[in-house]
Structures are given as structure tokens and as C-alpha cells.
Amino acid sequence: MISLEHLGTRICIIGPSSGGKSTLAKALAEKLQAEVCHLDQLAHLPGTDWEPRDRILFKKEHDRFLSENNVWIIEGNYSFLMQERFGAATAVIWLDFKVTGSVLRYIIRSFKNSDSRPGNLEGATRQFSFSLIRYIIFRAPKNRGKYRELIANTNVRLLYLNSFRELKDYYRFWKLKR
């Protein structure tokens, strides 16, 4: 097990949709007294059906967060921004879980009252999308090679978790609130 101190003060969390990134980011931010950034909230316009924000504006907000904060947790993927993020990070936590589990968690999450869930888009008018299910099943697994390459091209420390059991073990080890 890797201690939180060993991960440092600037942690990126990546992984599939509905993999627990936002919840882990919130728990780590509370424990480390860090600023948290949920990239989906920067990438989409509040009060919409997850309408994408202009990519240039999204990048500006992303870069501003990196430059204005010394202790942070950032969760989300958006590979076009990973190089800058990983270059500034002290560690990456990669939650790389099975596709079937991610799809099931997404469906359950979509039909629960998720207004208060960490990482949710403020005023989002829709929580369920067949296009996101297609993304989880077909596109997200293809990104693994790209993520490995981006991580390998930096000196960032990697904590790779490939099961919910491992994630739960780390919640206990780090004494995080769920």
C-alpha cells in the first residue's frame, strides 16, 4: 500500500465514467485540505444537458486551476489536457475497472437522485445518456494505451487500481470518509 504522503500534494485521478473518480477526489480533498477540480464541471456548461464548453475556454480554466493552487486534486480524463496536468502533478491515481461494472454503476447512478453527487454538473437537466454508455463500452477502453503513454512520458508517480476491492482497501488504509 502506498501512503498518502508518498503521493504528494497534487493528485490526478483518471479512469472510466462512473468509476468513483469524483467521490475519491472529494474524499482526498477533505483529508488533505486540498482544492478539488471536477473536470466535467469545467468541460460543460452549467444548466444544460451536458453541453460542451468551448474547448479553448475549458483549457484556460484548467490551466488557471493548475497555476492558482499548490495543493489540489483533479479528477477526470480529457486526454488533450493530460500532458500539462501530469507534468504539474505529484501522482496519478488510475482507476481502471471492468467495463461491465462501470456501465452498471452508471445506470444505477443515473436513476438515483444524483444532484448532490460529487462532480455532477450544476443544473444538469439530464443524467442518463445512451451515448455515454456507448462511450464507456467502446471508446474508453481504447484510451488505455494513450493514457499509459502520457504517464510514461512524465516523471509522475502512478498508483494503478484495477478493482473496486483495491479502491475500498485504499479508502480504509487512508482513513477516508465515503
SEKELUM-664998 format. One line per field, with one value per residue (C-alpha): x, z, y; residue in three letters. Coordinates in steps of 0.001 Angstrom, whole numbers, plus 524288, in hexadecimal, padded with zeros to 5 digits. Example, Ala and Ser with C-alpha at 12.3 -4.5 7.8 and 13.67 -1.06 7.14 Angstrom:
2
X [8300C:83566]
Z [81E78:81BE4]
Y [7EE6C:7FBDC]
code [ALA:SER]
This chain:
178
X [80000:804A8:8030E:7FC5F:808D4:80FE2:8061C:80907:80037:7FBD7:7F443:7ED56:7E2DB:7DF96:7D71F:7CA3D:7BD4E:7B68B:7C31B:7C335:7CC68:7C3F9:7C0FF:7CF57:7D34E:7C9DB:7CE81:7DCE9:7DAA5:7D41B:7DF01:7EA1E:7E352:7E547:7DDE8:7D646:7D356:7C94A:7CCD6:7BF13:7BAAE:7C4BB:7C225:7B360:7AA34:7A246:79380:79433:79359:7A21B:7A469:7B317:7B9BB:7C26D:7CEFE:7D7C6:7D037:7D0A6:7DF7D:7E0D3:7D904:7E0E3:7EDE0:7E936:7E5E6:7F36E:7FA58:7F247:7F2A7:7FE16:7F693:7EC61:7E4E5:7E02D:7D740:7D3A9:7D9FF:7D9ED:7E68D:7E95A:7EC5B:7F346:8011E:80040:7F8F9:80227:80DD3:808F8:80456:80B95:80373:7F914:7EF15:7E9C5:7DCFB:7DC97:7D0C4:7C928:7BFFE:7B440:7B563:7B6A1:7AA7A:7A29A:7A6F6:7A3D8:79600:7938C:79964:79151:78482:787CF:78678:7941A:792E4:79B9B:7A5B1:7B393:7B713:7A923:7A683:79EE0:7912D:79309:785F6:78932:7911F:78F8D:79526:79644:7A1C5:7A92D:7A676:7ABEB:7B7B4:7BA17:7B905:7BFEF:7C85B:7CD6C:7D488:7DBE0:7E15C:7E95E:7F524:7F4F1:7F429:7FF8C:807C3:8047C:807E8:8148D:818BC:818B2:81F67:8127E:81045:80565:7FC1D:7F4C9:7E877:7E11C:7D631:7CC5B:7D1BC:7DF08:7D87A:7D0D9:7DD6F:7E3AA:7D7F8:7DA3F:7E91E:7E888:7DD37:7D4A5:7C65D:7BD14]
Z [80000:7FCAB:806FD:803F1:8078A:7FCF6:7F2BB:7F586:7F4F9:7E6BE:7E2F8:7D63C:7D604:7C8EE:7C4C5:7BEB3:7C07B:7CCFF:7D248:7DED4:7DAC7:7DFE3:7ECD5:7EEF9:7EB54:7F545:7FFFA:7FD24:7FC8B:809E0:80FBB:809CD:80AD3:7FC35:7F1A5:7E906:7DA97:7D3C8:7C56E:7C0BC:7C76E:7BFB8:7B301:7B2DD:7B42D:7C0D8:7BF89:7B2E0:7AE59:7AFD8:7A494:7A228:7A572:79B2A:79B40:79C1C:7A7DE:7AE1E:7AC7A:7B249:7BE66:7BFA3:7BEA5:7C80D:7D23A:7D0D8:7D23C:7DD86:7E6A0:7ED3E:7F3A8:7EACE:7E656:7D82D:7D362:7C569:7B8DC:7AD35:7A769:79FBD:7ACF2:7B37A:7AFCB:7B717:7C271:7C3F6:7C2BC:7CE5E:7D651:7E0D2:7DE65:7D5CF:7DB3E:7D005:7D2D7:7C7BE:7CA6C:7C228:7B807:7BCC3:7CA87:7C56E:7BCF5:7C82E:7D199:7C76A:7C57A:7D424:7D657:7CB62:7D171:7DF66:7E41A:7E009:7E147:7ED31:7E85D:7E767:7D9B5:7D4F5:7CBEE:7D2B4:7CD2E:7C40D:7BDFD:7BA67:7C128:7B7FD:7AA58:7A127:79AC1:7A7AF:7A8C9:79B00:79F0B:7AB2E:7A36B:796BB:7978C:7A57C:7A514:798F9:7A09D:7A9AF:7A09D:79F1A:7ADDE:7B016:7A64C:7AC2D:7B9D1:7B4FC:7AEE6:7BC33:7C921:7D03F:7DA2E:7D653:7DF38:7D676:7DC09:7D3E2:7DD12:7E646:7F0E0:7EF96:7EFF4:7FC3D:80282:7FFF1:805B4:81233:811DF:80FBD:81970:80FA9:811C2:807BA]
Y [80000:80DA2:81830:8250B:82C32:8247D:82966:837A7:8438D:84425:837FE:834B8:82A40:82414:818AC:814CB:81BB5:81776:811C1:819A8:824A2:82FC7:8293E:825FD:833E8:83986:83049:832FB:841AC:84161:8391F:8411D:84E5A:84FD6:8570A:84DC4:84F15:84696:847EC:844B6:85143:85918:851E8:85410:85F98:85FB4:85E94:856C8:848B2:847D8:85138:85272:85F49:86565:85D56:8695F:86E95:86126:860B6:86E68:86A7E:85DEA:8652C:86FBA:86563:85F4F:86C66:871D6:86621:85F58:8544B:84E47:8426F:84226:83771:8348F:83078:839DA:834B4:8412C:84787:83C1B:83FEC:84CF7:846D9:83B42:84454:84C3C:84082:83917:82CD7:826CB:81D5D:81542:80E44:80463:7FBFB:7F24F:7F812:7F031:7F5A8:8038D:80226:7FC72:80729:81182:80C5E:80BA5:8192F:81F13:81B1F:81EBC:82CAD:830BF:83F87:83F31:8356D:83A79:83EC8:8406B:84BD6:8569B:85780:84BFD:84903:83AF3:83073:824C1:823A4:81809:81EE8:81E63:80FD0:80E09:81636:80DCA:8011C:80452:81080:81144:8041B:80899:81432:80B85:80B44:81A07:81BDD:81271:819E6:8272D:82255:81C04:828FA:82FAD:82D0E:82C65:8218C:81817:810C8:8073D:8010E:7F717:7F324:7F929:7F058:7F6FE:80458:800B5:7FBCD:8090B:8102C:8086E:809C1:81879:819C2:820EF:82428:81E7F]
code [MET:ILE:SER:LEU:GLU:HIS:LEU:GLY:THR:ARG:ILE:CYS:ILE:ILE:GLY:PRO:SER:SER:GLY:GLY:LYS:SER:THR:LEU:ALA:LYS:ALA:LEU:ALA:GLU:LYS:LEU:GLN:ALA:GLU:VAL:CYS:HIS:LEU:ASP:GLN:LEU:ALA:HIS:LEU:PRO:GLY:THR:ASP:TRP:GLU:PRO:ARG:ASP:ARG:ILE:LEU:PHE:LYS:LYS:GLU:HIS:ASP:ARG:PHE:LEU:SER:GLU:ASN:ASN:VAL:TRP:ILE:ILE:GLU:GLY:ASN:TYR:SER:PHE:LEU:MET:GLN:GLU:ARG:PHE:GLY:ALA:ALA:THR:ALA:VAL:ILE:TRP:LEU:ASP:PHE:LYS:VAL:THR:GLY:SER:VAL:LEU:ARG:TYR:ILE:ILE:ARG:SER:PHE:LYS:ASN:SER:ASP:SER:ARG:PRO:GLY:ASN:LEU:GLU:GLY:ALA:THR:ARG:GLN:PHE:SER:PHE:SER:LEU:ILE:ARG:TYR:ILE:ILE:PHE:ARG:ALA:PRO:LYS:ASN:ARG:GLY:LYS:TYR:ARG:GLU:LEU:ILE:ALA:ASN:THR:ASN:VAL:ARG:LEU:LEU:TYR:LEU:ASN:SER:PHE:ARG:GLU:LEU:LYS:ASP:TYR:TYR:ARG:PHE:TRP:LYS:LEU:LYS:ARG]
